[in-house]
Amino acid sequence: MSDDLIQDAKVEITGMAKQGMAHPSTKPVLTGAAIGALVGWPLPLVSPLAGAVLGAGFMLYKRLRR
């Protein structure tokens, strides 16, 4: 199952890189990154960068496993 997830993520990320904002996953993943960065800003142990990465990763996972 994890091999399928990794392969699906590679395909999705490659598609997002090639198509940019035209890809259906780009906007939700960027929104997740923005929300994660905002949430990470005031927390002492989580930087905005870490929050953005976690938010984008969560949204990508949701897009892959819907």
KEKE-3310 file (N, C-alpha, C; in steps of 0.2 Angstrom, whole numbers, plus 5000, padded with zeros to 4 digits):
npx = (5004:5010:5019:5011:5005:5017:5020:5009:5010:5021:5017:5007:5014:5023:5014:5008:5019:5022:5010:5006:4996:4985:4983:4972:4975:4984:4979:4972:4983:4992:4984:4983:4996:4998:4988:4994:5006:5002:4996:5008:5015:5013:5016:5028:5037:5035:5039:5034:5038:5039:5026:5020:5025:5020:5006:5004:5008:4998:4987:4990:4990:4977:4971:4976:4971:4957)
npy = (4994:5006:5008:5011:5023:5031:5030:5036:5049:5053:5054:5064:5075:5077:5080:5092:5100:5101:5106:5117:5130:5125:5112:5101:5098:5108:5121:5117:5111:5122:5130:5123:5123:5137:5139:5130:5137:5149:5144:5139:5150:5157:5147:5140:5129:5126:5131:5144:5139:5125:5122:5125:5115:5104:5107:5107:5094:5087:5090:5086:5072:5070:5073:5062:5051:5051)
npz = (5000:5004:4994:4983:4987:4987:4973:4968:4973:4967:4954:4955:4960:4950:4939:4944:4944:4931:4925:4933:4939:4933:4936:4945:4958:4963:4968:4980:4988:4989:4996:5008:5012:5015:5025:5035:5037:5042:5054:5060:5063:5076:5085:5096:5094:5081:5065:5053:5040:5043:5046:5034:5026:5032:5031:5017:5014:5021:5014:5001:5003:5007:4995:4987:4993:4993)
capx = (5000:5014:5022:5006:5005:5023:5020:5003:5012:5026:5013:5003:5018:5025:5008:5007:5025:5021:5004:5006:4990:4980:4982:4967:4978:4989:4976:4971:4989:4995:4980:4985:5003:4996:4985:4999:5011:4998:4996:5014:5018:5013:5018:5035:5040:5033:5040:5030:5041:5037:5019:5018:5027:5015:5000:5004:5008:4992:4982:4992:4988:4970:4970:4978:4967:4950)
capy = (5000:5012:5009:5014:5030:5035:5031:5041:5055:5055:5056:5070:5081:5079:5084:5099:5104:5102:5110:5123:5131:5122:5105:5102:5098:5113:5126:5114:5110:5128:5132:5119:5126:5144:5138:5128:5143:5154:5140:5138:5156:5159:5141:5141:5124:5125:5137:5144:5134:5118:5122:5125:5109:5099:5108:5105:5087:5084:5091:5081:5065:5070:5072:5055:5045:5052)
capz = (5000:5004:4987:4979:4989:4985:4966:4966:4975:4962:4948:4956:4960:4943:4936:4947:4942:4923:4923:4937:4942:4929:4938:4950:4965:4965:4973:4987:4991:4991:5002:5014:5014:5017:5032:5039:5038:5047:5061:5063:5065:5083:5089:5098:5092:5074:5062:5047:5035:5044:5046:5027:5023:5035:5028:5010:5014:5023:5008:4995:5006:5006:4987:4985:4996:4993)
cpx = (5004:5017:5017:5005:5011:5022:5014:5006:5017:5022:5010:5008:5021:5020:5007:5013:5024:5015:5003:4999:4984:4978:4977:4970:4982:4985:4975:4978:4992:4990:4982:4992:5002:4993:4990:5005:5008:4998:5002:5018:5018:5016:5026:5039:5040:5035:5035:5032:5038:5030:5017:5019:5022:5008:4999:5004:5002:4987:4984:4989:4981:4968:4971:4973:4959:4945)
cpy = (5006:5014:5012:5021:5034:5036:5036:5048:5058:5058:5063:5076:5082:5082:5091:5103:5106:5107:5116:5124:5128:5115:5106:5101:5104:5118:5123:5113:5116:5131:5129:5122:5133:5143:5135:5133:5147:5150:5140:5144:5158:5153:5141:5135:5122:5131:5138:5140:5127:5117:5122:5118:5104:5100:5106:5097:5084:5085:5087:5074:5065:5069:5065:5050:5047:5047)
cpz = (5000:4997:4982:4980:4986:4977:4964:4968:4970:4956:4949:4957:4954:4939:4938:4945:4935:4922:4927:4940:4939:4932:4944:4957:4967:4970:4980:4991:4993:4996:5008:5017:5017:5024:5037:5041:5043:5054:5064:5065:5072:5088:5090:5095:5084:5070:5056:5041:5037:5044:5038:5024:5025:5032:5021:5009:5016:5017:5002:4997:5005:4999:4985:4987:4997:4990)
residu = (MET:SER:ASP:ASP:LEU:ILE:GLN:ASP:ALA:LYS:VAL:GLU:ILE:THR:GLY:MET:ALA:LYS:GLN:GLY:MET:ALA:HIS:PRO:SER:THR:LYS:PRO:VAL:LEU:THR:GLY:ALA:ALA:ILE:GLY:ALA:LEU:VAL:GLY:TRP:PRO:LEU:PRO:LEU:VAL:SER:PRO:LEU:ALA:GLY:ALA:VAL:LEU:GLY:ALA:GLY:PHE:MET:LEU:TYR:LYS:ARG:LEU:ARG:ARG)
# end
